[in-house]
Amino acid sequence: MDRHPPTTILAALVIATSLVAGCGSGPITPPPGTRTAVPARTPTTVGSAGASGTSARPTAPFDPTGVKVDVTVAVSGLVAPLDVTAAGDGRGRLFVAEQAGRVRIVKGGALADRPFLDIRTRIKSGGERGLLGIAFHPGYPADPRLFVDYTDLDGNTVVSSFRVSTADPDLADPDSEVVLLHVAQPAANHNGGAVEFGPDGRLYIAVGDGGSEGDPHGYGRRLDTLLAKILRIDVDANVAGGGTYAIPPDNPFIGVAGALPEIWLTGLRNPWRMRFDRATGDLWIGDVGQNAWEEIDVARSGDAGLDYGWNTMEGFHCYQPANGCDQTGLTLPLAEYGHDLGCAVIGGVVVRDRRQGRLDGGYLFGDDCSDNLWLMDPAGSGKRPAVIVATMGRSLSSIGQDEDGTVYATSLLPGELLRISAAGS
């Protein structure tokens, strides 16, 4: 995912599209230590992930019809930005992950020259690899850790923490790395890469199905591999024996024979971007499809052990087998769109910003290949329509929010941080 300045627009678009679309057909072998497949478990409900002080779940329906948004350039000069987040410390800074391995600071409307963190020498980037996700500890700055997801020089997934300098809050120490998790990747694509802290203080990690085409080993619904999952770990517990994290005691697959206890959700192909709803604690996931359908999934606050069905299903449609697939026990998406409208969904955010008028309260998401932004009602269950609210003319890689709820997005090309707001606001 190391983005070099493109020599032609066409070449650049090919590179950008490869970032998350990931229909590749390269060689694939089972990751080390995989065990016999076990059946999917019936979804369970655990203690609510909602944090104290969050708003109650909205009850009024959200109508996206007629809503329009403006997209403006906040800063330019970034190189293949893939993620954006805030530290939550009241300093008004935004942090942008560049694919090659730098984290950049945006403050006062300007891009700082000095990187916040530079770990380019540890990362294999290009295609769907690189520095893929960043998240600050929810207790920051009292807990001065930044958590990252990247592909190492062998092409495997690493989740690590770095400590921010006590003397300089605009600098993280590259020598402070603590590796929490290492996941062998059997192919170069479908790495996932999102890291997010939930309102419960746990770290959630998105991992793709390991690549190749069609999930030939069936990792999607197997519980003996971390591939094709959302994981949930406790990075704050006192860990016996020098470990780097603990398993939360209410994770849904603890005690299930053959299952890995880190697993929170399963049956995902390439969950490239996920975000928590600030008001409800719901987890929203954009899962990149295979050849036909992109989907939006949700795990309501407290729901655990859900199976989203890959590779039995792609969106609302049977994938393997192509007809008559068994959907028993599966959690279907809330929305989908076909490849006539895009090719790689970029999961977004539920807007929680009263300054944004009718945009406030809607789920906003985009696509890496098209220039569409969609908006939909996030409440309730069952399939619902998504309405196109903007055409951007840019390739998206992530959508996030700052501390006060302002929505930002990263554009791979031409390397910009964008501000998204209700039209006329």
C-alpha positions as CSV (number, residue, x, y, z in Angstrom):
1,M,0.0,0.0,0.0
2,D,3.0,2.3,-0.4
3,R,1.6,5.0,-2.6
4,H,4.1,6.7,-4.9
5,P,3.1,9.7,-7.0
6,P,1.3,8.2,-10.0
7,T,2.7,8.8,-13.4
8,T,-0.8,8.8,-15.0
9,I,-4.3,9.2,-13.6
10,L,-5.2,5.8,-15.1
11,A,-2.4,4.0,-13.2
12,A,-3.3,5.8,-10.0
13,L,-6.9,4.7,-10.3
14,V,-5.9,1.1,-10.8
15,I,-3.7,1.2,-7.7
16,A,-6.4,2.9,-5.6
17,T,-9.1,0.4,-6.6
18,S,-6.9,-2.5,-5.6
19,L,-6.6,-1.2,-2.1
20,V,-9.8,-2.7,-0.8
21,A,-11.6,-4.3,-3.7
22,G,-9.5,-7.5,-3.4
23,C,-11.0,-10.0,-5.8
24,G,-7.5,-11.4,-6.4
25,S,-6.8,-15.0,-7.2
26,G,-3.2,-15.5,-6.0
27,P,-2.0,-18.6,-4.3
28,I,-3.3,-19.3,-0.8
29,T,-2.4,-21.8,1.9
30,P,-3.9,-22.3,5.3
31,P,-2.5,-20.1,8.1
32,P,-0.3,-21.8,10.6
33,G,-2.1,-23.4,13.5
34,T,-5.6,-23.6,11.9
35,R,-7.7,-26.4,13.4
36,T,-10.7,-28.4,12.5
37,A,-13.7,-26.2,11.6
38,V,-16.4,-25.9,14.2
39,P,-20.1,-25.0,13.6
40,A,-21.2,-21.4,14.0
41,R,-22.7,-20.6,17.4
42,T,-26.1,-19.1,17.9
43,P,-25.8,-15.3,18.5
44,T,-25.9,-14.3,22.1
45,T,-26.4,-11.0,23.9
46,V,-23.9,-9.9,26.5
47,G,-23.7,-6.8,28.7
48,S,-24.5,-3.6,26.8
49,A,-21.5,-1.8,25.3
50,G,-23.1,1.5,25.8
51,A,-21.0,3.9,27.9
52,S,-22.4,6.2,30.6
53,G,-23.2,9.6,29.3
54,T,-24.2,8.5,25.8
55,S,-27.6,9.4,24.4
56,A,-30.5,7.1,24.5
57,R,-31.3,5.2,21.3
58,P,-33.1,7.5,18.9
59,T,-36.7,6.5,18.3
60,A,-37.8,8.8,15.5
61,P,-37.2,7.4,12.0
62,F,-34.5,9.1,9.9
63,D,-35.5,10.1,6.4
64,P,-32.5,10.5,4.0
65,T,-34.7,11.6,1.1
66,G,-33.7,15.0,-0.2
67,V,-30.7,15.4,2.0
68,K,-27.6,16.8,0.2
69,V,-24.1,17.3,1.5
70,D,-21.1,19.5,0.7
71,V,-17.6,18.0,0.4
72,T,-14.7,20.5,0.9
73,V,-11.0,20.0,1.1
74,A,-9.7,20.4,4.6
75,V,-6.0,19.8,3.8
76,S,-4.1,18.5,0.8
77,G,-0.5,17.1,0.5
78,L,-1.1,13.7,2.1
79,V,0.3,10.6,0.5
80,A,-2.3,7.8,0.2
81,P,-4.2,8.5,3.4
82,L,-6.1,5.5,4.7
83,D,-7.6,6.4,8.1
84,V,-8.5,9.5,10.2
85,T,-9.2,9.8,13.9
86,A,-9.1,12.2,16.8
87,A,-7.2,11.8,20.1
88,G,-10.1,13.0,22.3
89,D,-7.9,15.3,24.4
90,G,-9.5,18.6,23.5
91,R,-6.6,19.8,21.5
92,G,-8.5,19.9,18.2
93,R,-6.1,17.7,16.3
94,L,-6.8,15.1,13.7
95,F,-4.5,12.2,13.0
96,V,-4.2,10.7,9.5
97,A,-2.6,7.4,8.7
98,E,-0.7,7.2,5.4
99,Q,-0.4,3.8,3.8
100,A,3.4,3.7,3.7
101,G,3.6,4.0,7.5
102,R,3.4,7.6,8.7
103,V,0.8,9.2,10.9
104,R,0.3,12.9,10.2
105,I,-1.2,15.6,12.3
106,V,-3.7,18.2,11.1
107,K,-4.3,21.1,13.4
108,G,-5.5,24.6,12.9
109,G,-6.5,23.7,9.3
110,A,-2.9,22.8,8.3
111,L,-0.9,19.7,7.8
112,A,2.1,19.5,10.2
113,D,5.4,18.9,8.4
114,R,6.7,16.5,11.1
115,P,5.1,13.1,11.3
116,F,3.5,12.1,14.6
117,L,4.8,8.6,14.0
118,D,7.0,7.1,11.3
119,I,7.3,3.3,11.1
120,R,7.8,2.9,7.3
121,T,10.8,0.7,7.8
122,R,8.6,-2.0,9.5
123,I,5.9,-2.1,6.9
124,K,5.3,-3.8,3.6
125,S,2.9,-1.5,1.7
126,G,1.3,-1.5,-1.7
127,G,-2.0,-3.0,-3.0
128,E,-4.0,-3.7,0.1
129,R,-1.0,-3.6,2.5
130,G,0.4,-0.9,4.7
131,L,-0.5,1.1,7.8
132,L,-4.3,0.4,7.7
133,G,-5.8,1.6,10.9
134,I,-5.2,3.8,14.0
135,A,-7.0,4.4,17.3
136,F,-6.2,6.3,20.5
137,H,-6.8,4.7,23.9
138,P,-10.1,6.0,25.2
139,G,-8.3,7.2,28.4
140,Y,-5.9,9.3,26.4
141,P,-3.9,11.3,27.4
142,A,-3.8,9.7,30.9
143,D,-3.1,6.5,29.0
144,P,-0.8,7.8,26.3
145,R,-1.1,4.9,23.8
146,L,-1.9,4.9,20.1
147,F,-2.9,1.5,18.6
148,V,-2.2,0.7,15.0
149,D,-2.9,-2.2,12.5
150,Y,-0.3,-2.7,9.8
151,T,1.2,-5.4,7.5
152,D,4.8,-6.3,8.5
153,L,7.7,-7.0,6.2
154,D,6.5,-10.6,5.8
155,G,3.0,-9.4,4.8
156,N,1.3,-10.5,8.0
157,T,-1.0,-8.4,10.2
158,V,0.4,-6.8,13.3
159,V,-1.6,-4.9,15.9
160,S,0.6,-2.8,18.2
161,S,0.6,0.1,20.6
162,F,3.0,3.1,20.7
163,R,3.3,5.6,23.5
164,V,3.0,9.4,22.9
165,S,5.9,11.5,24.3
166,T,5.2,13.0,27.7
167,A,7.3,16.0,26.7
168,D,5.8,16.5,23.2
169,P,2.1,15.6,22.6
170,D,2.8,15.9,18.8
171,L,5.2,13.0,18.8
172,A,4.8,9.3,19.4
173,D,7.9,7.2,20.2
174,P,8.6,4.6,17.5
175,D,10.8,2.7,19.9
176,S,7.9,2.2,22.3
177,E,6.2,-0.4,20.2
178,V,4.4,-3.3,22.0
179,V,3.1,-6.0,19.7
180,L,-0.3,-7.2,20.9
181,L,-1.4,-9.5,18.1
182,H,0.1,-11.2,15.1
183,V,-2.1,-12.8,12.4
184,A,-0.5,-14.8,9.6
185,Q,-1.9,-13.7,6.2
186,P,-2.0,-16.4,3.5
187,A,-2.3,-13.9,0.6
188,A,-1.7,-10.2,-0.1
189,N,-5.3,-9.0,0.0
190,H,-8.3,-8.9,2.3
191,N,-6.4,-7.7,5.4
192,G,-9.2,-5.8,7.0
193,G,-7.2,-3.3,9.1
194,A,-9.7,-1.2,11.2
195,V,-9.0,-0.8,14.9
196,E,-11.7,0.9,17.1
197,F,-12.3,1.2,20.8
198,G,-15.9,0.5,21.8
199,P,-17.8,2.4,24.4
200,D,-17.0,-0.6,26.7
201,G,-13.3,0.3,26.5
202,R,-12.4,-2.9,24.6
203,L,-10.3,-2.8,21.4
204,Y,-12.1,-4.2,18.4
205,I,-10.0,-5.4,15.4
206,A,-11.2,-6.1,11.9
207,V,-9.5,-8.9,10.0
208,G,-10.3,-10.0,6.4
209,D,-10.6,-13.6,5.1
210,G,-7.0,-13.9,4.1
211,G,-7.4,-13.2,0.4
212,S,-7.6,-15.1,-2.8
213,E,-11.1,-15.4,-4.5
214,G,-14.2,-16.8,-2.9
215,D,-12.7,-17.8,0.5
216,P,-11.6,-21.2,-0.8
217,H,-10.8,-22.5,2.7
218,G,-14.0,-21.3,4.2
219,Y,-12.3,-19.1,6.8
220,G,-15.4,-16.8,6.9
221,R,-17.5,-19.0,9.2
222,R,-14.8,-21.1,10.9
223,L,-14.0,-20.3,14.5
224,D,-10.6,-21.9,14.6
225,T,-9.0,-18.9,12.7
226,L,-8.9,-15.1,13.4
227,L,-9.4,-14.5,9.7
228,A,-12.7,-13.0,8.5
229,K,-13.6,-11.8,12.0
230,I,-14.1,-8.8,14.3
231,L,-12.0,-9.5,17.3
232,R,-12.4,-8.0,20.8
233,I,-9.6,-7.8,23.4
234,D,-8.9,-6.1,26.7
235,V,-5.7,-4.0,26.5
236,D,-5.9,-2.8,30.1
237,A,-6.1,-6.0,32.1
238,N,-3.2,-7.1,34.2
239,V,-2.1,-10.1,32.1
240,A,-0.3,-13.0,33.9
241,G,2.8,-14.3,32.3
242,G,3.7,-11.1,30.5
243,G,1.0,-11.2,27.9
244,T,-0.1,-8.1,26.1
245,Y,-3.9,-8.4,26.3
246,A,-6.6,-10.4,28.0
247,I,-9.8,-12.0,26.7
248,P,-12.9,-10.2,28.0
249,P,-14.9,-12.7,30.1
250,D,-18.1,-12.1,28.1
251,N,-16.6,-12.8,24.7
252,P,-19.1,-15.1,23.0
253,F,-16.9,-18.1,22.0
254,I,-15.1,-18.7,25.3
255,G,-15.4,-22.4,26.1
256,V,-16.6,-23.4,22.6
257,A,-14.5,-26.4,21.5
258,G,-12.0,-25.4,18.9
259,A,-13.0,-21.7,18.8
260,L,-10.5,-18.8,19.4
261,P,-11.7,-16.7,22.3
262,E,-10.7,-13.3,20.7
263,I,-13.6,-13.7,18.2
264,W,-16.5,-11.3,18.6
265,L,-18.2,-11.4,15.2
266,T,-17.7,-13.8,12.3
267,G,-18.6,-14.4,8.6
268,L,-17.0,-11.3,7.1
269,R,-15.1,-11.1,3.8
270,N,-13.1,-7.9,4.1
271,P,-14.4,-5.5,6.8
272,W,-12.2,-2.6,5.7
273,R,-13.9,0.1,7.9
274,M,-16.0,0.0,11.0
275,R,-17.1,2.7,13.4
276,F,-19.2,2.8,16.6
277,D,-22.3,5.0,16.8
278,R,-21.6,7.6,19.5
279,A,-25.2,7.7,20.7
280,T,-26.1,4.0,20.8
281,G,-22.9,1.9,20.9
282,D,-23.9,0.0,17.7
283,L,-21.0,-1.2,15.6
284,W,-21.3,-0.4,11.9
285,I,-19.3,-2.4,9.4
286,G,-18.7,-1.9,5.7
287,D,-17.9,-5.4,4.3
288,V,-16.3,-5.4,0.8
289,G,-17.9,-7.9,-1.5
290,Q,-16.6,-10.4,-4.0
291,N,-17.8,-9.8,-7.6
292,A,-21.3,-8.4,-7.3
293,W,-22.5,-7.0,-4.0
294,E,-21.2,-4.6,-1.3
295,E,-22.9,-4.7,2.1
296,I,-23.5,-2.7,5.2
297,D,-23.7,-4.7,8.4
298,V,-24.5,-3.7,12.0
299,A,-24.0,-5.3,15.4
300,R,-26.4,-3.6,17.8
301,S,-24.9,-2.7,21.2
302,G,-24.5,-5.8,23.3
303,D,-25.0,-8.3,20.4
304,A,-22.1,-10.8,20.2
305,G,-21.4,-14.0,18.2
306,L,-23.2,-12.8,15.1
307,D,-22.5,-14.6,11.8
308,Y,-22.8,-12.5,8.7
309,G,-22.6,-15.4,6.4
310,W,-19.5,-15.1,4.1
311,N,-18.9,-17.2,2.0
312,T,-22.4,-18.6,2.1
313,M,-23.8,-15.2,1.3
314,E,-22.6,-12.0,-0.5
315,G,-25.0,-9.3,0.5
316,F,-28.5,-10.7,0.5
317,H,-27.6,-13.2,-2.2
318,C,-26.4,-16.8,-2.1
319,Y,-22.7,-17.1,-3.0
320,Q,-21.8,-20.7,-2.3
321,P,-23.9,-22.4,-3.4
322,A,-25.2,-19.9,-5.9
323,N,-28.8,-20.9,-5.2
324,G,-30.7,-22.4,-2.3
325,C,-28.1,-21.6,0.4
326,D,-28.9,-22.3,4.0
327,Q,-29.4,-18.9,5.8
328,T,-30.3,-20.4,9.2
329,G,-28.7,-18.4,12.0
330,L,-27.2,-15.8,9.7
331,T,-27.4,-12.0,10.3
332,L,-28.2,-10.3,7.0
333,P,-27.0,-6.8,6.0
334,L,-29.1,-3.7,6.4
335,A,-28.2,-2.4,3.0
336,E,-26.4,-3.5,-0.2
337,Y,-25.5,-2.1,-3.6
338,G,-24.3,-3.7,-6.8
339,H,-21.2,-3.2,-8.8
340,D,-23.0,-1.0,-11.2
341,L,-22.7,1.7,-8.4
342,G,-19.2,0.9,-7.1
343,C,-16.9,-2.0,-6.2
344,A,-15.5,-1.5,-2.6
345,V,-17.7,-0.2,0.2
346,I,-16.1,2.3,2.6
347,G,-18.0,1.9,5.9
348,G,-18.8,5.3,7.4
349,V,-20.3,6.9,10.5
350,V,-23.7,7.6,12.1
351,V,-23.6,11.4,12.1
352,R,-24.1,12.8,15.6
353,D,-23.8,16.6,15.1
354,R,-26.8,18.8,15.7
355,R,-25.2,21.5,13.6
356,Q,-25.8,19.4,10.5
357,G,-29.5,19.7,10.4
358,R,-31.2,16.8,8.5
359,L,-27.9,15.0,8.1
360,D,-27.7,14.5,11.8
361,G,-28.7,11.0,12.8
362,G,-28.1,9.3,9.4
363,Y,-25.6,6.6,8.6
364,L,-23.2,8.0,5.9
365,F,-20.9,5.7,3.8
366,G,-19.1,5.7,0.5
367,D,-17.2,3.6,-2.0
368,D,-13.5,3.4,-3.1
369,C,-14.2,2.9,-6.8
370,S,-17.1,5.3,-7.5
371,D,-17.6,8.8,-6.2
372,N,-20.9,8.2,-4.4
373,L,-21.8,9.0,-0.8
374,W,-24.9,7.3,0.5
375,L,-27.1,8.1,3.5
376,M,-29.6,5.7,5.2
377,D,-31.7,5.3,8.3
378,P,-29.6,3.5,11.0
379,A,-32.5,2.4,13.2
380,G,-34.5,-0.8,13.2
381,S,-34.0,-4.1,11.5
382,G,-34.4,-5.4,8.0
383,K,-33.3,-4.2,4.6
384,R,-33.6,-0.5,3.9
385,P,-32.8,1.8,1.0
386,A,-29.7,4.0,0.9
387,V,-29.9,7.4,-0.9
388,I,-27.0,8.9,-2.9
389,V,-26.4,12.4,-1.3
390,A,-23.3,13.4,-3.1
391,T,-21.0,12.6,-6.0
392,M,-17.4,13.4,-5.0
393,G,-15.2,12.8,-7.9
394,R,-12.6,11.2,-5.6
395,S,-11.6,7.8,-4.4
396,L,-12.4,7.3,-0.7
397,S,-10.5,5.2,1.8
398,S,-12.1,6.1,5.2
399,I,-14.8,8.2,6.9
400,G,-14.4,9.4,10.5
401,Q,-15.2,12.1,13.0
402,D,-13.4,14.6,15.1
403,E,-14.0,15.2,18.8
404,D,-17.1,17.3,18.3
405,G,-18.7,15.1,15.6
406,T,-17.6,16.9,12.5
407,V,-17.3,14.3,9.7
408,Y,-14.1,13.9,7.7
409,A,-13.0,11.5,5.0
410,T,-9.7,10.6,3.4
411,S,-9.2,10.6,-0.3
412,L,-6.5,8.3,-1.7
413,L,-6.2,10.5,-4.8
414,P,-5.1,13.2,-4.8
415,G,-4.2,12.7,-1.1
416,E,-6.7,14.9,0.7
417,L,-8.5,15.2,4.0
418,L,-12.1,16.2,3.2
419,R,-14.8,17.7,5.4
420,I,-18.4,16.5,4.9
421,S,-21.3,18.6,6.0
422,A,-24.9,19.3,5.3
423,A,-25.3,21.5,2.2
424,G,-25.3,25.1,3.1
425,S,-24.1,24.6,6.7
